[in-house]
Amino acid sequence: MSFLLLVLLVSTRPLFAQYSLLSESSTEVGAISDSFCRDTLSCGYDHSFSFSQVVAPSLLLATGSIITAVPTFHTNIDGTIRDFVQGFDPPRVHIDDYLQYTPLASVAILKACGLDSEHRWRDLICLTGASCLMGFTISTTLKHTCNVQRPDNSNALTSFPSGHTTTAFLGAELLRREYGREYPGVAVAGYLFASGIACMRMWNNRHWFSDLLGGAGIAILSTSISYWLAPKIRF
């Protein structure tokens, strides 16, 4: 699974710049400052839309969708990877059902422990909620419309995309955005952990490789959109 991890770590490089507080419009600056600049770092966060922020997750989602939709790709890519992993006859574990929430929980735990995040509590909660709402809605909708059978041949036709992977990468991307500038190790750890959860889904024979790509792409894309919309909504 080094391919998935490499794509995610390289493509999610820090995309931070100085926040646009140089505007001459005192009304606009005052409104944004009041809503987003009460923590130590939030005044320096860039909420503007950047095409580069959505390229990587869009490619992940598109790649996963194409592999799933094209029978030849599904057989040659998903099937080959599945057969390789299951060739080790791995024992089934269920700890990933709980560990998937660790990155999300860590966003709040680290702030409670005193680490400086990019946003104050209220905005952080709203950003987390908006990202999760969007991510879970897209993931659940696709699960019940794509009707992809799971690799373990269970009756549930809800394989694409992986919900566990979506949950884990939502937390990982939130960690990167909130703590990555001051604590880059937190961002790396978040993505490594989320990638581990994704791999466990294949280890348990519950998901195809394309499901993981789709889940990760949805999570990162949902978070990016939520952060872009934040100043416009002004929680």
C-alpha positions in Angstrom: 0.0 0.0 0.0 3.0 2.3 -0.4 1.4 3.7 -3.5 -1.6 5.1 -1.6 0.6 6.4 1.2 3.1 8.1 -1.2 0.3 9.8 -3.2 -1.3 11.1 0.0 1.8 12.3 1.7 3.3 14.0 -1.3 0.1 15.6 -2.6 -1.0 17.0 0.8 2.0 19.3 1.2 1.3 22.4 3.4 -0.7 24.8 1.4 -0.6 27.7 3.9 0.0 31.4 3.1 -0.6 34.7 4.8 -4.3 35.4 5.3 -5.6 38.3 3.3 -5.7 40.9 6.1 -4.1 43.6 4.0 -7.5 44.6 2.5 -8.3 48.2 2.8 -11.9 47.4 3.6 -12.1 47.7 7.4 -15.6 46.2 7.5 -14.5 43.0 5.8 -11.3 42.7 7.8 -13.2 43.3 11.0 -15.8 40.6 10.3 -13.2 38.0 9.4 -11.0 39.0 12.3 -13.8 38.6 14.7 -14.8 35.2 13.5 -11.5 33.6 12.6 -8.6 35.4 14.4 -9.0 34.9 18.1 -6.5 32.0 18.4 -2.8 32.4 18.3 -2.5 31.2 14.7 -5.8 31.7 13.0 -5.0 35.2 11.6 -2.4 33.6 9.4 -4.6 30.9 7.9 -5.5 31.1 4.2 -9.1 30.2 3.6 -9.1 31.2 0.0 -9.8 28.6 -2.7 -6.8 27.0 -4.4 -7.1 24.6 -7.3 -4.0 22.7 -6.0 -5.9 21.8 -2.8 -8.5 19.8 -4.7 -6.3 18.2 -7.4 -5.0 15.3 -5.2 -8.3 14.3 -3.6 -10.1 14.6 -6.9 -7.6 12.3 -8.6 -7.9 9.8 -5.8 -11.7 9.8 -6.1 -11.6 9.6 -9.8 -9.1 6.8 -9.9 -11.0 4.8 -7.4 -14.3 5.4 -9.4 -12.7 4.3 -12.7 -11.2 1.2 -11.3 -14.5 0.3 -9.7 -16.6 1.1 -12.8 -14.4 -0.6 -15.5 -14.7 -4.4 -15.1 -11.2 -5.0 -16.6 -9.6 -2.6 -14.1 -11.6 -4.0 -11.3 -10.4 -7.5 -12.0 -6.8 -6.8 -12.9 -6.1 -4.1 -10.2 -8.6 -4.7 -7.3 -8.6 -8.5 -7.8 -4.9 -8.8 -8.0 -4.2 -6.7 -4.9 -7.0 -8.6 -3.0 -5.6 -12.0 -4.0 -2.1 -10.9 -2.9 -3.2 -9.6 0.5 -5.4 -12.6 1.2 -2.7 -14.9 0.1 -1.1 -14.4 3.5 -4.4 -15.8 5.1 -4.5 -12.9 7.5 -6.6 -13.3 10.7 -9.6 -11.0 10.9 -9.5 -8.2 13.4 -12.2 -5.7 14.4 -10.2 -3.0 16.1 -10.3 -0.8 13.0 -14.0 -0.3 13.8 -12.9 1.8 16.8 -9.5 3.1 15.7 -11.0 4.8 12.7 -12.2 7.6 15.0 -8.7 8.2 16.5 -7.6 11.0 14.1 -10.9 12.8 14.6 -10.7 12.5 18.3 -7.1 13.7 18.3 -8.1 17.0 16.8 -9.9 18.0 20.0 -7.6 16.1 22.3 -4.5 17.9 21.1 -6.2 21.3 21.5 -7.4 20.4 25.0 -3.8 19.5 25.9 -2.6 23.0 24.9 -1.4 22.7 21.3 -2.0 25.7 19.2 -4.5 25.0 16.5 -5.4 27.3 13.6 -8.8 28.1 14.9 -10.6 28.7 18.2 -12.9 26.0 19.7 -16.1 27.2 18.2 -14.7 27.4 14.7 -12.9 24.2 15.0 -16.0 22.3 16.1 -18.0 23.9 13.2 -15.2 23.1 10.6 -15.0 19.5 11.9 -18.8 19.1 11.8 -19.1 20.5 8.3 -16.3 18.3 7.0 -17.8 15.2 8.5 -21.3 16.0 7.4 -20.2 16.5 3.8 -17.8 13.5 3.8 -20.3 11.1 5.4 -23.2 12.2 3.2 -21.2 11.7 0.0 -19.7 8.4 1.2 -23.1 7.0 2.3 -24.8 8.2 -0.9 -22.3 6.5 -3.1 -22.4 3.3 -1.1 -26.1 2.9 -1.7 -26.0 4.0 -5.4 -22.9 2.2 -6.7 -24.0 -1.2 -5.3 -20.5 -2.7 -5.4 -20.2 -6.1 -3.7 -17.6 -6.5 -1.0 -14.6 -8.8 -1.7 -15.7 -11.2 1.0 -18.8 -11.8 -1.1 -21.1 -10.7 1.7 -24.7 -9.8 0.8 -24.1 -6.1 1.5 -23.5 -4.2 -1.8 -21.9 -1.2 0.0 -18.2 -1.7 -0.8 -17.4 1.6 -2.6 -16.3 3.8 -1.1 -14.8 2.7 2.3 -16.5 4.5 5.1 -13.8 3.6 7.6 -11.2 5.2 5.3 -13.4 8.3 4.9 -13.6 8.7 8.6 -9.9 8.1 9.2 -8.8 10.6 6.5 -11.3 13.2 7.6 -9.4 13.3 10.9 -6.0 13.1 9.2 -6.7 16.1 7.0 -8.2 18.1 9.9 -5.0 17.4 11.9 -2.9 18.5 9.0 -4.8 21.7 8.5 -5.1 22.6 12.2 -1.6 21.6 13.4 0.5 20.9 10.4 2.1 24.3 10.2 3.4 24.4 13.7 3.7 20.6 14.3 4.4 18.9 11.0 4.9 15.6 12.8 1.2 15.6 13.8 0.2 15.8 10.2 2.5 13.0 9.1 1.3 10.8 12.0 -2.3 11.4 11.1 -1.8 10.3 7.6 0.2 7.3 8.5 -2.5 6.3 11.0 -5.3 6.8 8.5 -3.4 4.8 5.8 -3.0 2.0 8.4 -6.8 1.9 8.9 -7.3 1.8 5.2 -4.9 -1.2 4.9 -6.7 -3.0 7.7 -9.9 -2.8 5.6 -8.2 -4.9 2.9 -6.5 -7.1 5.5 -10.0 -7.9 6.8 -11.2 -8.6 3.2 -13.9 -6.0 3.6 -12.8 -3.6 0.9 -11.2 -3.3 -2.5 -8.2 -1.1 -3.1 -10.3 1.3 -5.2 -12.7 1.7 -2.2 -9.8 3.1 -0.2 -8.8 5.6 -2.9 -12.4 6.7 -3.1 -12.8 7.1 0.7 -9.6 9.0 1.1 -10.4 11.3 -1.8 -13.9 12.1 -0.4 -12.5 12.9 3.0 -9.8 15.3 1.8 -12.0 17.0 -0.7 -14.9 17.5 1.8 -12.5 19.0 4.3 -11.0 21.3 1.7 -14.4 22.6 0.6 -15.4 23.1 4.3 -12.4 25.3 5.0 -12.9 27.3 1.8 -16.5 28.0 2.7 -15.8 28.8 6.3 -15.2 32.6 6.0 -18.2 32.9 3.7 -20.5 31.2 6.2 -18.9 32.9 9.2 -20.0 30.5 11.8 
